[in-house]
Amino acid sequence: NRIVINMAPADIRKEGSSYDLPLAIGILAAAEQIDSSNLSKFVLMGELSMDGSLQPIKGALPIAIKAREEGFKGFILPKQNACEAAVVNDLEVYGASNIKEVLEFMEGKPTLRPTVIDTRKEFYDRQQLFDCDFSDVRGQENVKRAMEVAAAGGHNLIMVGPPGSGKSMLAKRLPTVLPPFTLRESLETTKIHSVAGKIGGGASLMVQRPFRSPHHTISNVAMVGGGTFPQPGEISLAHNGVLFLDELPEFNRSVLEVMRQPLEDRVINISRARFTVEYPAGFMLVASMNPCPCGFYPDRNRCHCTENQIHNYLGKVSKPIRDRIDICVEAAAVSYEELNSRKEQESSDTIRKRVERVRKIQEERFQGTGIHFNGEMSGEMIRKFCVLEKGEEAFFRELYQKKGFSARGYGKVLKVARTIADMEGAELIGHSHLCEAIGYRSLEEKYWNGN
């Protein structure tokens, strides 16, 4: 016989193998080979292998949330996705290994048992389990300070320094000093990774902020998302976490330029002929780079790059991209004495407590505005909250004209100064706060000469 399956509505394109299980069960129900009286109470999703076993699917968490909204009693899906979907309350989630178990369940046999997850226990028990710590880092006190400021205010940061100075090592430790996920942030981030199929088998909620470090050969689509059937890119997978771009000038220029809009708006809109998709992209950008192709400029005893080579190398990072980076800090080579020091270094836990205190100040300041930290402030908010002490305005005006800041650069300096003032518990931005914030843009003058 010929079997026609109607997957309405027809104008919404269906893709992937997740419909295998519902199609198979639908055919059996239509042929009256199984009892279908309870079928309408459940959502079924799963890929079927030739031997009848079920393979994991993408997007289990968003599907489970929608199933609860639509009033379904339960959700039957592959066992590997059960913990992920079981995060959703008031929905019975059944993980099956093969289609036989699903058929027996439909016949009323106790083959499958609901998967139960204590969401809050799962969430809070694993939040602080990191495999690296800032106490491992020797030297680079100026970079540690810059990273603490960046973490406290949600600012983008770039490190410039020679090979082996610890730039990548420091970047990997940044998530350990960021405030822990809230449950809302965790659910939001888990949904994105679920849609992209990045949740490991047996995992439920993401409990640590994502750290994404794509290779410099990445394409535009892989970075920002898209494709024939749009999927989240690296900037969305880094949402509520850190996107680390190592060796920034080695990335294709077009890849860096397509990040300009999401760096400002914290979302990415992907448009196709028949639809538009919006993915969140609220990430902290952390980048590292050498100051020249060989990496040792301005040490002319070791650097033999020509001025033209250095200029072309640095020019790969355009002014508009640099303007979207709040903090630029130099990571100098670490001395033998620093590496061999027995002095105990500050732990990530100690730094994170200070960061959390500063973030709490910002949460109270921006309550009801929809933003959470200084790095997100709009122009109007900068004028309202970044108030300079008496006499500092004239000082800043002179520096603004002398250094040729752009309007965006002006706002970035004030945002960073506001964060530094918050770290010291100051209501107004003082001279020392302003000087430190301006200092974080001095490398631009050193390496790019303001161009």
ZIFENZI-V458865 format. One record per residue. N is the residue number from 1. RES is the residue in three letters. SS is DSSP state (helix for helix, strand for strand, loop for the rest). PHI is phi in degrees with one decimal (none if undefined). Layout:
n;res;ss;phi
N;RES;SS;PHI
N;RES;SS;PHI
This chain:
n;res;ss;phi
1;ASN;loop;none
2;ARG;loop;-95.3
3;ILE;loop;-112.9
4;VAL;loop;-107.2
5;ILE;loop;-109.6
6;ASN;loop;-96.0
7;MET;loop;-108.8
8;ALA;loop;-76.1
9;PRO;loop;-76.5
10;ALA;loop;-69.6
11;ASP;loop;-79.0
12;ILE;loop;-95.5
13;ARG;loop;-71.8
14;LYS;loop;-104.1
15;GLU;loop;-141.5
16;GLY;loop;86.7
17;SER;loop;-102.0
18;SER;loop;-67.3
19;TYR;loop;-87.9
20;ASP;helix;-56.2
21;LEU;helix;-64.0
22;PRO;helix;-62.1
23;LEU;helix;-65.0
24;ALA;helix;-63.5
25;ILE;helix;-66.3
26;GLY;helix;-62.3
27;ILE;helix;-64.0
28;LEU;helix;-65.0
29;ALA;helix;-68.1
30;ALA;helix;-65.0
31;ALA;loop;-84.4
32;GLU;loop;59.2
33;GLN;loop;-91.3
34;ILE;loop;-135.3
35;ASP;loop;-77.0
36;SER;loop;-105.1
37;SER;loop;-64.6
38;ASN;loop;-101.1
39;LEU;helix;-62.3
40;SER;helix;-70.5
41;LYS;helix;-87.1
42;PHE;strand;-123.3
43;VAL;strand;-96.8
44;LEU;strand;-121.1
45;MET;loop;-145.9
46;GLY;loop;164.8
47;GLU;strand;-90.7
48;LEU;strand;-103.0
49;SER;loop;-83.2
50;MET;loop;-63.6
51;ASP;loop;-90.3
52;GLY;loop;89.9
53;SER;strand;-77.4
54;LEU;strand;-99.3
55;GLN;strand;-106.8
56;PRO;loop;-63.8
57;ILE;loop;-120.3
58;LYS;loop;-95.2
59;GLY;loop;76.9
60;ALA;helix;-61.1
61;LEU;helix;-66.2
62;PRO;helix;-58.9
63;ILE;helix;-65.3
64;ALA;helix;-63.4
65;ILE;helix;-62.5
66;LYS;helix;-66.7
67;ALA;helix;-62.0
68;ARG;helix;-66.1
69;GLU;helix;-60.5
70;GLU;loop;-84.4
71;GLY;loop;84.7
72;PHE;loop;-73.4
73;LYS;loop;-75.8
74;GLY;strand;-150.7
75;PHE;strand;-136.8
76;ILE;strand;-107.1
77;LEU;strand;-154.2
78;PRO;strand;-58.7
79;LYS;helix;-57.8
80;GLN;helix;-64.0
81;ASN;helix;-99.7
82;ALA;helix;-63.9
83;CYS;helix;-63.5
84;GLU;helix;-62.1
85;ALA;helix;-74.5
86;ALA;loop;-70.2
87;VAL;loop;-61.4
88;VAL;loop;-76.7
89;ASN;loop;-76.5
90;ASP;loop;59.7
91;LEU;loop;-145.8
92;GLU;strand;-77.8
93;VAL;strand;-114.4
94;TYR;strand;-117.9
95;GLY;strand;-98.5
96;ALA;strand;-113.8
97;SER;loop;-89.7
98;ASN;strand;-154.0
99;ILE;helix;-69.8
100;LYS;helix;-62.1
101;GLU;helix;-63.1
102;VAL;helix;-67.0
103;LEU;helix;-63.1
104;GLU;helix;-65.7
105;PHE;helix;-63.5
106;MET;helix;-66.8
107;GLU;loop;-85.6
108;GLY;loop;93.8
109;LYS;loop;-79.2
110;PRO;loop;-79.4
111;THR;loop;-71.7
112;LEU;loop;-108.1
113;ARG;loop;-116.8
114;PRO;strand;-61.5
115;THR;loop;-86.2
116;VAL;loop;-115.8
117;ILE;loop;-120.9
118;ASP;loop;-83.2
119;THR;helix;-56.0
120;ARG;helix;-67.2
121;LYS;helix;-64.5
122;GLU;helix;-59.3
123;PHE;helix;-71.3
124;TYR;helix;-80.7
125;ASP;helix;-71.2
126;ARG;loop;-111.4
127;GLN;loop;-66.4
128;GLN;loop;-102.5
129;LEU;loop;-91.7
130;PHE;loop;-104.1
131;ASP;loop;-99.8
132;CYS;loop;-148.2
133;ASP;loop;-152.8
134;PHE;helix;-65.3
135;SER;helix;-66.9
136;ASP;helix;-75.0
137;VAL;loop;-89.4
138;ARG;loop;-103.4
139;GLY;loop;73.8
140;GLN;loop;54.8
141;GLU;helix;-64.0
142;ASN;helix;-66.1
143;VAL;helix;-72.0
144;LYS;helix;-60.2
145;ARG;helix;-62.2
146;ALA;helix;-62.1
147;MET;helix;-70.3
148;GLU;helix;-66.4
149;VAL;helix;-61.6
150;ALA;helix;-60.6
151;ALA;helix;-66.1
152;ALA;helix;-67.5
153;GLY;helix;-110.2
154;GLY;loop;66.5
155;HIS;loop;-95.6
156;ASN;loop;-76.7
157;LEU;strand;-143.1
158;ILE;strand;-130.9
159;MET;strand;-110.8
160;VAL;strand;-118.7
161;GLY;loop;-179.5
162;PRO;loop;-70.7
163;PRO;loop;-60.1
164;GLY;loop;81.0
165;SER;loop;-86.4
166;GLY;loop;98.2
167;LYS;helix;-63.7
168;SER;helix;-66.5
169;MET;helix;-60.5
170;LEU;helix;-67.0
171;ALA;helix;-60.7
172;LYS;helix;-65.3
173;ARG;loop;-94.1
174;LEU;helix;-60.1
175;PRO;helix;-58.8
176;THR;helix;-73.9
177;VAL;helix;-110.3
178;LEU;loop;-77.1
179;PRO;loop;-58.6
180;PRO;loop;-59.4
181;PHE;loop;-53.9
182;THR;loop;-83.0
183;LEU;helix;-61.9
184;ARG;helix;-63.7
185;GLU;helix;-64.2
186;SER;helix;-61.9
187;LEU;helix;-63.2
188;GLU;helix;-61.9
189;THR;helix;-70.8
190;THR;helix;-62.1
191;LYS;helix;-60.6
192;ILE;helix;-63.4
193;HIS;helix;-67.7
194;SER;helix;-66.2
195;VAL;helix;-60.2
196;ALA;loop;-83.6
197;GLY;loop;72.7
198;LYS;loop;-102.2
199;ILE;loop;-85.0
200;GLY;loop;-67.7
201;GLY;loop;-59.9
202;GLY;loop;83.5
203;ALA;loop;-84.7
204;SER;loop;-116.9
205;LEU;loop;-85.1
206;MET;loop;-77.1
207;VAL;loop;-111.9
208;GLN;loop;-122.4
209;ARG;loop;-62.6
210;PRO;loop;-67.2
211;PHE;strand;-127.4
212;ARG;strand;-108.3
213;SER;loop;-134.8
214;PRO;loop;-69.6
215;HIS;loop;-72.6
216;HIS;loop;-69.9
217;THR;loop;-85.9
218;ILE;loop;-60.3
219;SER;loop;-89.5
220;ASN;helix;-57.0
221;VAL;helix;-65.4
222;ALA;helix;-65.2
223;MET;helix;-76.8
224;VAL;helix;-101.8
225;GLY;strand;101.0
226;GLY;strand;130.8
227;GLY;loop;100.6
228;THR;loop;-57.7
229;PHE;loop;-114.9
230;PRO;loop;-52.5
231;GLN;strand;-128.3
232;PRO;strand;-62.8
233;GLY;loop;-95.4
234;GLU;helix;-61.1
235;ILE;helix;-68.5
236;SER;helix;-83.9
237;LEU;helix;-66.8
238;ALA;loop;-90.6
239;HIS;loop;-54.9
240;ASN;loop;66.6
241;GLY;loop;-141.7
242;VAL;strand;-122.4
243;LEU;strand;-108.2
244;PHE;strand;-105.9
245;LEU;strand;-109.9
246;ASP;loop;-83.1
247;GLU;loop;55.8
248;LEU;helix;-52.0
249;PRO;helix;-65.7
250;GLU;helix;-78.1
251;PHE;loop;-71.3
252;ASN;loop;-57.8
253;ARG;helix;-55.4
254;SER;helix;-66.4
255;VAL;helix;-65.1
256;LEU;helix;-69.3
257;GLU;helix;-69.2
258;VAL;loop;-71.2
259;MET;helix;-85.8
260;ARG;helix;-60.6
261;GLN;helix;-66.3
262;PRO;helix;-65.0
263;LEU;helix;-64.6
264;GLU;helix;-85.3
265;ASP;helix;-91.6
266;ARG;loop;64.7
267;VAL;strand;-141.8
268;ILE;strand;-128.2
269;ASN;strand;-103.5
270;ILE;strand;-111.3
271;SER;strand;-107.3
272;ARG;loop;-125.7
273;ALA;loop;-59.2
274;ARG;loop;-110.1
275;PHE;loop;-161.7
276;THR;strand;-129.5
277;VAL;strand;-117.4
278;GLU;strand;-115.7
279;TYR;strand;-111.7
280;PRO;strand;-68.9
281;ALA;loop;-148.0
282;GLY;loop;-90.8
283;PHE;loop;-115.8
284;MET;strand;-92.8
285;LEU;strand;-89.0
286;VAL;strand;-123.7
287;ALA;strand;-127.7
288;SER;strand;-136.5
289;MET;strand;-160.6
290;ASN;loop;-84.0
291;PRO;loop;-80.2
292;CYS;loop;-162.6
293;PRO;loop;-57.2
294;CYS;loop;-83.8
295;GLY;loop;102.0
296;PHE;loop;-112.9
297;TYR;loop;-63.8
298;PRO;loop;-95.6
299;ASP;loop;-76.0
300;ARG;loop;-73.5
301;ASN;loop;-73.8
302;ARG;loop;-114.1
303;CYS;loop;-94.6
304;HIS;loop;-119.6
305;CYS;loop;-71.6
306;THR;loop;-77.9
307;GLU;helix;-58.2
308;ASN;helix;-67.9
309;GLN;helix;-63.6
310;ILE;helix;-64.1
311;HIS;helix;-61.6
312;ASN;helix;-66.6
313;TYR;helix;-66.1
314;LEU;helix;-66.9
315;GLY;loop;-67.9
316;LYS;loop;-67.4
317;VAL;loop;-100.2
318;SER;loop;-72.7
319;LYS;helix;-59.2
320;PRO;helix;-59.7
321;ILE;helix;-71.2
322;ARG;helix;-62.8
323;ASP;helix;-65.7
324;ARG;loop;-91.3
325;ILE;loop;-106.0
326;ASP;loop;-75.5
327;ILE;strand;-126.3
328;CYS;strand;-119.8
329;VAL;strand;-132.3
330;GLU;strand;-94.1
331;ALA;loop;-104.9
332;ALA;loop;-75.8
333;ALA;loop;-62.1
334;VAL;loop;-85.3
335;SER;loop;-76.3
336;TYR;helix;-61.8
337;GLU;helix;-60.9
338;GLU;helix;-67.0
339;LEU;helix;-66.1
340;ASN;loop;-91.2
341;SER;loop;-66.5
342;ARG;loop;-95.9
343;LYS;loop;-64.6
344;GLU;loop;-71.1
345;GLN;loop;-92.3
346;GLU;loop;-61.7
347;SER;loop;-84.3
348;SER;helix;-61.2
349;ASP;helix;-62.2
350;THR;helix;-64.7
351;ILE;helix;-66.5
352;ARG;helix;-62.5
353;LYS;helix;-62.7
354;ARG;helix;-67.2
355;VAL;helix;-62.7
356;GLU;helix;-62.8
357;ARG;helix;-62.4
358;VAL;helix;-70.4
359;ARG;helix;-64.2
360;LYS;helix;-65.0
361;ILE;helix;-59.2
362;GLN;helix;-70.5
363;GLU;helix;-58.3
364;GLU;helix;-68.0
365;ARG;helix;-64.7
366;PHE;loop;-99.5
367;GLN;loop;-55.4
368;GLY;loop;84.2
369;THR;loop;-96.3
370;GLY;loop;91.7
371;ILE;loop;-115.6
372;HIS;loop;-127.6
373;PHE;loop;-149.6
374;ASN;helix;-59.8
375;GLY;helix;-62.1
376;GLU;helix;-95.1
377;MET;loop;-59.4
378;SER;loop;-84.5
379;GLY;helix;-59.7
380;GLU;helix;-64.4
381;MET;helix;-68.0
382;ILE;helix;-60.0
383;ARG;helix;-64.8
384;LYS;helix;-80.9
385;PHE;helix;-104.1
386;CYS;loop;-98.2
387;VAL;loop;-88.0
388;LEU;strand;-87.7
389;GLU;loop;-65.8
390;LYS;loop;-58.3
391;GLY;loop;93.1
392;GLU;helix;-75.8
393;GLU;helix;-65.6
394;ALA;helix;-64.3
395;PHE;helix;-61.5
396;PHE;helix;-69.9
397;ARG;helix;-60.2
398;GLU;helix;-63.6
399;LEU;helix;-67.2
400;TYR;helix;-58.0
401;GLN;helix;-73.1
402;LYS;helix;-67.9
403;LYS;helix;-90.7
404;GLY;loop;64.8
405;PHE;loop;-62.6
406;SER;loop;-81.3
407;ALA;helix;-60.9
408;ARG;helix;-68.5
409;GLY;helix;-61.3
410;TYR;helix;-57.9
411;GLY;helix;-65.8
412;LYS;helix;-62.9
413;VAL;helix;-60.2
414;LEU;helix;-67.9
415;LYS;helix;-62.9
416;VAL;helix;-65.9
417;ALA;helix;-61.3
418;ARG;helix;-62.3
419;THR;helix;-64.4
420;ILE;helix;-63.0
421;ALA;helix;-63.4
422;ASP;helix;-62.6
423;MET;helix;-64.3
424;GLU;loop;-98.7
425;GLY;loop;72.5
426;ALA;loop;-90.7
427;GLU;loop;-77.6
428;LEU;loop;-108.0
429;ILE;strand;-80.7
430;GLY;loop;-97.9
431;HIS;helix;-61.5
432;SER;helix;-65.2
433;HIS;helix;-65.4
434;LEU;helix;-67.1
435;CYS;helix;-64.9
436;GLU;helix;-65.5
437;ALA;helix;-63.2
438;ILE;helix;-67.2
439;GLY;helix;-59.5
440;TYR;loop;-74.0
441;ARG;loop;-114.6
442;SER;helix;-70.3
443;LEU;helix;-65.3
444;GLU;helix;-61.9
445;GLU;helix;-69.6
446;LYS;helix;-69.3
447;TYR;helix;-99.3
448;TRP;helix;-104.6
449;ASN;loop;53.5
450;GLY;loop;76.4
451;ASN;loop;-95.3
